[in-house]
Amino acid sequence: KMLRRVLCTVLFMGALPSLAEASQGHISVVLLGATGDLAKKYLWQGLFQLYIDQVSSGHSFTFHGAALTALEPGQRLMFDVLKKLACPPDEPPNRCAVLKDQFLKLSQYHQLKSAENYTVLNRQIETLLHQEGLKEAGRIFYFSVPPFAYTDIARHINSSCRPPPGAWLRVVLEKPFGHDLQSAQQLAAELKSFFREEEMYRVDHYLGKQAIAHILPFRDQNRQFLDLIWNRHHVERVEIVLKETVDAKGRTSFYEQYGVIRDVLQNHLTEALMFLAMELPANVSRAEEVLQCKLQTFRSLRRLEKSSVVLGQYRAYASQVQEELQKAQSYISTTPTFAGVLIHSDSLRWEGVPFLLTSGKALDERVGYVRVLFKNRAYCTQSETLRDAGHSQCKAKQIIFYIGHGALNTPAVLVSRNLFRPVMPQGSWREAVGQSDLHIFGQPLSDYYVYSPVKERDAYSVLISNIYHGRKDFFITTENLLASWGFWTPLLESISQQSLRLYPGGVENQHLLDFEMVSGEVAFTGAEPVQLLNPSRLTPSDYKIIQSKFRQSPLVSAWAEELVSQLASDIEKTASKAVASSGQFHLALSGGSSPVVLFQRLARRHYAFPWKQTHIWLVDERCVPLTDTESNFFSLHNHLLQSVRVPYFNVHPMPVHLNQRLCVEEDGGTELYAKEIMALVANASFDLVLLGVGSDGHTASLFPHSENGLEGTQAVVLTESPVKPHQRMSLSLALINKARHVFVLVLGKGKHEITTLISRVGHEPRKWPISGVRPSSGQLVWYVDYEALLG
């Protein structure tokens, strides 16, 4: 008989003391979603580790992989994973080989698709136990499937697969447990109709991380030191951080539904927050006591407002969503991939102490930690070189639960030497020896007492072991879950359309995502590169655009963000038509502040734009070096060119800086640019010229009463501006009017007066240069936002 043969083999290897003890009871483990990604990466390895650890416990095991896949292909997929299982490094090779062989023999695959399949599985378990003469101890059903499948599977297990009386049932559920409070309540109610609360084990795998799992024991074992300082009088702030370098590519379907707050903060980081902020129960090992303390802590948390959070999205996310979910190019995602949240507790212990929760994708490093930073009132007059630096009272005082990765690349607990030497369990944690040159939060490692696990364990191995032992304190109860969603849901609803700060990703983020606390709120420390921020984050389907006439030409008008979005789309359409017709697109762009928002829009939202076939020209330029922040080209490069793939030779800055001189007529810069245009642009007719309007009616760098550019046939001219820098180079009206399309962008309340005025004047270019824009055979379109149009 199979089980008997396995037990005897293990006995022979010296794993079991007696055959009698081996038949104390049998446990059937059913892994649903056995061929899925989570099962392949972690769960089978965790189950194998359980078998290694518990093979001599007196229980016998069988492992049942299950999925919707048919028997033969499913079996093949599952056993391909099982063959790659590894033993811990300290396991003797001979014993490892035997245990792996036995684990494979005790594992089998089932297709679980219909109610009948569950009935058959139940019958097979009962038959096997009857043949082996074993009593059933319990069954574990591990749901490694999407939450929408939970209810049907729960119904089948409850009706067809429960163990007999006297044996226990443990059902393991993977997140996400709902999308908000309402959906979590609905899912909880459905599951409650099939399972008792004590039968459900909701997994938050961060509770299996060794550093997180040790927070409560650490607080408990170090009460003598922490009782006096674990409060608002001594703690400056608490940081709970999980940073990732990977992006959401391949997971955008999930991420679009959940985003970083639902994915990480509402569960992983919130649980760490609870362990830090809750009052210590008398017995930290009693699940019910821990739960009550957690619930009390949730009740003490101050409601989160929109001002409690800063949000970001890495730049490539939008294109990944469009590609993977086949969204239109105009689709705008409001899903945050970065969040920093400030949380306050109104409890007497923590009142006024900021708890900062931060997580994001496409950041500069992969690391997770919980950091408690203490206030430091000491001022040291003596040089640090003349004192025991490790115990200096002037150095930062902190306790860090280091989750993993980062500089240390291992779970660890670090305590500043100028705080106290902590009590740590000798059997499971050991003090690090041979301090390295590493620095953690600006301090050398030698400034800390550093402890790491004697045996590093994968989080899922820890949790699966706890499921086997029935330790509920490592899992999320229904009350705990609903309390967490109750806390986070109002914030999630209030920020559903909140503006996101875009960031390039990785080390290029620089200081873009740094944020600060001011008067109980958080805000990014630096201003975002100039762009339009509109909290409504309207999508293209929400446009309400006025389309009529302005100066006998088509007018497009909307709120600023909608208008810029429409303009960007129209430019892309024009570009695509030009490339389809002639193989290239010649675009001349104005300087100034208004086009900046358009440049950023094109860079961040229009990934199908034919940049490789596009030539970029300047409508006008200030007579400063191209690297000067006043330069139009500098602005164009910062906000557009560095973010898109325009070939180097297709970018045509104006030659304002020749022979180490700026805009000297004898250097012939205007003639050079005109010749370049004649050589590359057919008939010197740009496909599209983008213009703006100054409050004095100037356009490009053509100013009222200018001596150059308003009349005559010269293509490129030098002009004088009434404001610094005075000297400019500009395309002339004659050249502008040869364009196939001319778009004029006017934004802001400050332009209302000039907009009203030029709507009434005739063709008076010497007085109002913009009135001279009248393409001879092309189309002129005005893009004027409501504020400029209506005031």
Beta strands, then each sheet from edge to edge (+ up, - down):
strand 1: 25-32
strand 2: 59-67
strand 3: 107-111
strand 4: 136-143
strand 5: 168-174
strand 6: 200-203
strand 7: 235-243
strand 8: 309-314
strand 9: 338-343
strand 10: 355-360
strand 11: 367-374
strand 12: 397-405
strand 13: 412-416
strand 14: 429-431
strand 15: 439-440
strand 16: 443-444
strand 17: 448-453
strand 18: 501-503
strand 19: 515-518
strand 20: 521-524
strand 21: 546-550
strand 22: 553-557
strand 23: 585-589
strand 24: 614-618
strand 25: 620-622
strand 26: 651-652
strand 27: 657-658
strand 28: 661-662
strand 29: 688-692
strand 30: 716-720
strand 31: 727-731
strand 32: 741-746
strand 33: 779-784
sheet 1: 3+ 2+ 1+ 4+ 5+ 6+
sheet 2: 14+ 17- 13+ 12- 11+ 7- 10- 9+ 8- 18-
sheet 3: 15+ 16-
sheet 4: 19+ 20-
sheet 5: 21+ 22- 33- 32- 29- 23- 24- 26-
sheet 6: 25+ 31- 30+
sheet 7: 27+ 28-
end
